[in-house]
Amino acid sequence: MIKTNDVITGARSQLEELTGLMANHVSDMSHEESSWHLVINMIELK
């Protein structure tokens, strides 16, 4: 079984790598039988 923290950590890392932005916080999250849905707020580093 996949742990919630592992899902969040993986999603944040992937978004940071793809966008060059920093993941700030998760504002919404849900889990269905076969998928996760996350809303991760990003901030731009200057």
Distance bins in CASP14 RR format, pairs under 12 A and 6 or more apart:
PFRMAT RR
TARGET T0000
AUTHOR 0000-0000-0000
RMODE 2
METHOD distances of the structure
MODEL  1
1 7 0 0 0 0 0 1 0 0 0 0 0
1 31 0 0 0 0 0 1 0 0 0 0 0
2 8 0 0 0 0 0 1 0 0 0 0 0
2 9 0 0 0 0 0 1 0 0 0 0 0
2 10 0 0 0 0 0 1 0 0 0 0 0
2 11 0 0 0 0 0 1 0 0 0 0 0
2 31 0 0 0 0 1 0 0 0 0 0 0
2 34 0 0 0 0 0 1 0 0 0 0 0
2 35 0 0 0 0 0 1 0 0 0 0 0
2 36 0 0 0 0 1 0 0 0 0 0 0
3 9 0 0 0 0 1 0 0 0 0 0 0
3 10 0 0 0 0 0 1 0 0 0 0 0
3 31 0 0 0 0 0 1 0 0 0 0 0
3 36 0 0 0 0 0 1 0 0 0 0 0
4 10 0 0 0 0 0 1 0 0 0 0 0
4 11 0 0 0 0 0 1 0 0 0 0 0
4 26 0 0 0 0 1 0 0 0 0 0 0
4 29 1 0 0 1 0 0 0 0 0 0 0
4 30 0 0 0 0 0 1 0 0 0 0 0
4 31 1 0 0 1 0 0 0 0 0 0 0
4 36 0 0 0 0 1 0 0 0 0 0 0
4 38 0 0 0 0 0 1 0 0 0 0 0
5 11 0 0 0 0 0 1 0 0 0 0 0
5 12 0 0 0 0 0 1 0 0 0 0 0
5 26 0 0 0 0 0 1 0 0 0 0 0
5 29 0 0 0 0 0 1 0 0 0 0 0
5 36 0 0 0 0 0 1 0 0 0 0 0
6 12 0 0 0 0 0 1 0 0 0 0 0
6 13 0 0 0 0 0 1 0 0 0 0 0
6 36 0 0 0 0 0 1 0 0 0 0 0
7 13 0 0 0 0 0 1 0 0 0 0 0
7 14 0 0 0 0 0 1 0 0 0 0 0
7 26 0 0 0 0 1 0 0 0 0 0 0
7 29 0 0 0 0 1 0 0 0 0 0 0
7 30 0 0 0 0 0 1 0 0 0 0 0
7 31 0 0 0 0 1 0 0 0 0 0 0
7 35 0 0 0 0 0 1 0 0 0 0 0
7 36 1 0 1 0 0 0 0 0 0 0 0
7 37 0 0 0 0 0 1 0 0 0 0 0
7 38 1 0 0 1 0 0 0 0 0 0 0
7 40 0 0 0 0 0 1 0 0 0 0 0
8 14 0 0 0 0 0 1 0 0 0 0 0
8 15 0 0 0 0 0 1 0 0 0 0 0
8 23 0 0 0 0 1 0 0 0 0 0 0
8 25 0 0 0 0 1 0 0 0 0 0 0
8 26 1 0 1 0 0 0 0 0 0 0 0
8 27 0 0 0 0 0 1 0 0 0 0 0
8 28 0 0 0 0 0 1 0 0 0 0 0
8 29 1 0 0 1 0 0 0 0 0 0 0
8 31 0 0 0 0 0 1 0 0 0 0 0
8 36 0 0 0 0 1 0 0 0 0 0 0
8 37 0 0 0 0 0 1 0 0 0 0 0
8 38 1 0 0 1 0 0 0 0 0 0 0
8 39 0 0 0 0 0 1 0 0 0 0 0
8 40 0 0 0 0 1 0 0 0 0 0 0
9 15 0 0 0 0 0 1 0 0 0 0 0
9 16 0 0 0 0 0 1 0 0 0 0 0
9 23 0 0 0 0 1 0 0 0 0 0 0
9 26 0 0 0 0 0 1 0 0 0 0 0
9 38 0 0 0 0 0 1 0 0 0 0 0
9 40 0 0 0 0 0 1 0 0 0 0 0
10 16 0 0 0 0 1 0 0 0 0 0 0
10 17 0 0 0 0 1 0 0 0 0 0 0
10 18 0 0 0 0 0 1 0 0 0 0 0
10 23 0 0 0 0 1 0 0 0 0 0 0
10 26 0 0 0 0 0 1 0 0 0 0 0
10 36 0 0 0 0 0 1 0 0 0 0 0
10 38 0 0 0 0 1 0 0 0 0 0 0
10 40 0 0 0 0 0 1 0 0 0 0 0
11 17 0 0 0 0 0 1 0 0 0 0 0
11 18 0 0 0 0 0 1 0 0 0 0 0
11 19 0 0 0 0 0 1 0 0 0 0 0
11 23 0 0 0 0 1 0 0 0 0 0 0
11 26 0 0 0 0 1 0 0 0 0 0 0
11 29 0 0 0 0 1 0 0 0 0 0 0
11 35 0 0 0 0 0 1 0 0 0 0 0
11 36 1 0 0 1 0 0 0 0 0 0 0
11 37 0 0 0 0 0 1 0 0 0 0 0
11 38 1 0 1 0 0 0 0 0 0 0 0
11 39 0 0 0 0 0 1 0 0 0 0 0
11 40 1 0 0 1 0 0 0 0 0 0 0
11 42 0 0 0 0 0 1 0 0 0 0 0
12 18 0 0 0 0 0 1 0 0 0 0 0
12 19 0 0 0 0 0 1 0 0 0 0 0
12 20 0 0 0 0 0 1 0 0 0 0 0
12 21 0 0 0 0 0 1 0 0 0 0 0
12 22 0 0 0 0 1 0 0 0 0 0 0
12 23 1 1 0 0 0 0 0 0 0 0 0
12 24 0 0 0 0 1 0 0 0 0 0 0
12 25 0 0 0 0 1 0 0 0 0 0 0
12 26 1 0 0 1 0 0 0 0 0 0 0
12 29 0 0 0 0 0 1 0 0 0 0 0
12 38 0 0 0 0 1 0 0 0 0 0 0
12 39 0 0 0 0 0 1 0 0 0 0 0
12 40 1 0 0 1 0 0 0 0 0 0 0
12 41 0 0 0 0 0 1 0 0 0 0 0
12 42 0 0 0 0 1 0 0 0 0 0 0
12 43 0 0 0 0 0 1 0 0 0 0 0
13 19 0 0 0 0 0 1 0 0 0 0 0
13 20 0 0 0 0 0 1 0 0 0 0 0
13 22 0 0 0 0 0 1 0 0 0 0 0
13 23 1 0 0 1 0 0 0 0 0 0 0
13 40 0 0 0 0 0 1 0 0 0 0 0
14 20 0 0 0 0 0 1 0 0 0 0 0
14 21 0 0 0 0 0 1 0 0 0 0 0
14 23 0 0 0 0 1 0 0 0 0 0 0
14 38 0 0 0 0 0 1 0 0 0 0 0
14 40 0 0 0 0 1 0 0 0 0 0 0
14 42 0 0 0 0 0 1 0 0 0 0 0
15 21 1 0 0 1 0 0 0 0 0 0 0
15 22 0 0 0 0 1 0 0 0 0 0 0
15 23 1 0 1 0 0 0 0 0 0 0 0
15 24 0 0 0 0 0 1 0 0 0 0 0
15 26 0 0 0 0 0 1 0 0 0 0 0
15 38 0 0 0 0 1 0 0 0 0 0 0
15 39 0 0 0 0 0 1 0 0 0 0 0
15 40 1 0 1 0 0 0 0 0 0 0 0
15 41 0 0 0 0 0 1 0 0 0 0 0
15 42 1 0 0 1 0 0 0 0 0 0 0
15 43 0 0 0 0 0 1 0 0 0 0 0
16 22 1 0 0 1 0 0 0 0 0 0 0
16 23 1 0 1 0 0 0 0 0 0 0 0
16 24 0 0 0 0 0 1 0 0 0 0 0
16 40 0 0 0 0 1 0 0 0 0 0 0
16 42 1 0 0 1 0 0 0 0 0 0 0
16 43 0 0 0 0 0 1 0 0 0 0 0
16 44 0 0 0 0 0 1 0 0 0 0 0
16 45 0 0 0 0 1 0 0 0 0 0 0
17 23 0 0 0 0 0 1 0 0 0 0 0
17 42 0 0 0 0 0 1 0 0 0 0 0
18 40 0 0 0 0 0 1 0 0 0 0 0
18 42 0 0 0 0 0 1 0 0 0 0 0
19 40 0 0 0 0 0 1 0 0 0 0 0
19 41 0 0 0 0 0 1 0 0 0 0 0
19 42 1 0 0 1 0 0 0 0 0 0 0
19 43 0 0 0 0 0 1 0 0 0 0 0
19 44 0 0 0 0 1 0 0 0 0 0 0
19 45 0 0 0 0 0 1 0 0 0 0 0
20 42 0 0 0 0 1 0 0 0 0 0 0
20 43 0 0 0 0 0 1 0 0 0 0 0
20 44 0 0 0 0 1 0 0 0 0 0 0
20 45 1 0 0 1 0 0 0 0 0 0 0
20 46 0 0 0 0 0 1 0 0 0 0 0
21 40 0 0 0 0 1 0 0 0 0 0 0
21 41 0 0 0 0 1 0 0 0 0 0 0
21 42 1 0 1 0 0 0 0 0 0 0 0
21 43 1 0 0 1 0 0 0 0 0 0 0
21 44 1 0 1 0 0 0 0 0 0 0 0
21 45 1 0 0 1 0 0 0 0 0 0 0
21 46 0 0 0 0 0 1 0 0 0 0 0
22 40 0 0 0 0 0 1 0 0 0 0 0
22 41 0 0 0 0 1 0 0 0 0 0 0
22 42 1 0 0 1 0 0 0 0 0 0 0
22 43 1 0 1 0 0 0 0 0 0 0 0
22 44 1 0 0 1 0 0 0 0 0 0 0
22 45 1 0 1 0 0 0 0 0 0 0 0
22 46 0 0 0 0 0 1 0 0 0 0 0
23 38 0 0 0 0 1 0 0 0 0 0 0
23 39 0 0 0 0 0 1 0 0 0 0 0
23 40 1 0 1 0 0 0 0 0 0 0 0
23 41 1 0 0 1 0 0 0 0 0 0 0
23 42 1 0 1 0 0 0 0 0 0 0 0
23 43 0 0 0 0 1 0 0 0 0 0 0
23 44 0 0 0 0 0 1 0 0 0 0 0
23 45 0 0 0 0 0 1 0 0 0 0 0
24 39 0 0 0 0 0 1 0 0 0 0 0
24 40 1 0 0 1 0 0 0 0 0 0 0
24 41 1 0 1 0 0 0 0 0 0 0 0
24 42 1 0 0 1 0 0 0 0 0 0 0
24 43 1 0 1 0 0 0 0 0 0 0 0
24 44 0 0 0 0 0 1 0 0 0 0 0
24 45 0 0 0 0 0 1 0 0 0 0 0
25 38 0 0 0 0 0 1 0 0 0 0 0
25 39 0 0 0 0 1 0 0 0 0 0 0
25 40 1 0 0 1 0 0 0 0 0 0 0
25 41 1 0 1 0 0 0 0 0 0 0 0
25 42 0 0 0 0 1 0 0 0 0 0 0
25 43 0 0 0 0 1 0 0 0 0 0 0
26 36 0 0 0 0 0 1 0 0 0 0 0
26 37 0 0 0 0 0 1 0 0 0 0 0
26 38 1 0 1 0 0 0 0 0 0 0 0
26 39 1 0 0 1 0 0 0 0 0 0 0
26 40 1 0 1 0 0 0 0 0 0 0 0
26 41 1 0 0 1 0 0 0 0 0 0 0
26 42 0 0 0 0 0 1 0 0 0 0 0
27 37 0 0 0 0 0 1 0 0 0 0 0
27 38 0 0 0 0 1 0 0 0 0 0 0
27 39 1 0 1 0 0 0 0 0 0 0 0
27 40 1 0 0 1 0 0 0 0 0 0 0
27 41 1 0 1 0 0 0 0 0 0 0 0
27 42 0 0 0 0 0 1 0 0 0 0 0
28 36 0 0 0 0 0 1 0 0 0 0 0
28 37 1 0 0 1 0 0 0 0 0 0 0
28 38 1 0 0 1 0 0 0 0 0 0 0
28 39 1 0 1 0 0 0 0 0 0 0 0
28 40 0 0 0 0 1 0 0 0 0 0 0
28 41 0 0 0 0 1 0 0 0 0 0 0
29 35 0 0 0 0 0 1 0 0 0 0 0
29 36 1 0 0 1 0 0 0 0 0 0 0
29 37 1 0 0 1 0 0 0 0 0 0 0
29 38 1 0 1 0 0 0 0 0 0 0 0
29 39 1 0 0 1 0 0 0 0 0 0 0
29 40 0 0 0 0 1 0 0 0 0 0 0
30 36 1 0 0 1 0 0 0 0 0 0 0
30 37 1 0 1 0 0 0 0 0 0 0 0
30 38 0 0 0 0 1 0 0 0 0 0 0
30 39 0 0 0 0 1 0 0 0 0 0 0
31 37 1 0 0 1 0 0 0 0 0 0 0
31 38 0 0 0 0 1 0 0 0 0 0 0
END
